[in-house]
């Protein structure tokens, strides 16, 4: 009987869908180096990265997530274990130490500030989550490789710290000129703080336009959203696509006229640089963006979009673009030129894959 080879890299997550774009980008970079990757996560296994061994299940309850957190680090036999959830860092540190495996902690969000955006995490009820984030941040610093998605994210000091920003991967994008009727898109998680209802209201006030929302809707916002998009002012003009693997998400985007990034000024977003801005520009999609500091800098530098302060301004911008597509074409040219000049062909994911390959060589 032929034995199953031990995976080179095991990516484990108790909270992320296997269709998550960052998981696909990391996996693709590892596979380019001939590494064997397995992924343990949530959702439909068919949404996982092509060529990887994918294990996926239902999200379930909080108790079930805690159970996955305790079990998954033991399930993978990979030589290098990558975890992308703060709650998995303590047990993964323990298991990889006992088994003499290498550990990579991927800190791709400011979890402390993210909790301040969540009503449930405030006060005594949220204390365990806040303590877990604090503990996980300290333990992440001792991993064999600590990855942060932006330079401002903790931990700032680590055994081996590496910044892996959320840059576009050209293989997943499908740049194309605008086609058909005016259509604006958003790709990413959908909730109030990410401008969900502002986007719908924007299109409501720009009746020539339709809106494609590509990403998972927060549970607490879904019922309200379904009621809102059934109202007469937007009925039939807002399409929900749910979470999609990145290549499929950008196939849906193909032919769109413009894009939205209406994130609110919350503690989690005020210093963040959403990867979607880079992806929009690289796809030649003019961006309508709120004035968060780093978004503002990129929009102004690239000339690939318009900054707005209100829903009314966003709607007026779309109406102007549909009345004068020539302005839109100039912005599209600026976006593509900026992306060509500023976005590297070698991505941070390639650099991460090289670092993981070095870990494997060290453990051989």
Secondary structure by P-SEA (a helix, b strand, c coil): ccccccccbbbbbcccccccaaaaaaaaaaaaabbbbbbbbcccccccccccbbbbbccccaaaaaaaaacccccccccbbbbccccaaaaaaaaaaaacbbbbbbbccaaaaaaaaccccccccaaaaaaaaaaaaaaaaaccbbbbcccccccccccbbbbbccccccccbbbbcccccbbbbcccccccccaaaaaaaaaaacccbbbbbccccccccaaaaaaaaacccccccccccccccaaaaaaaacccccccccccccccccccccaaaaaaaaacbbbbccccaaaaaaaaaaccccccccaaaaaaaaaaaaacaaaaaaaaaaaaaaaaaccccccaaaaaaaaaaaaaaaac
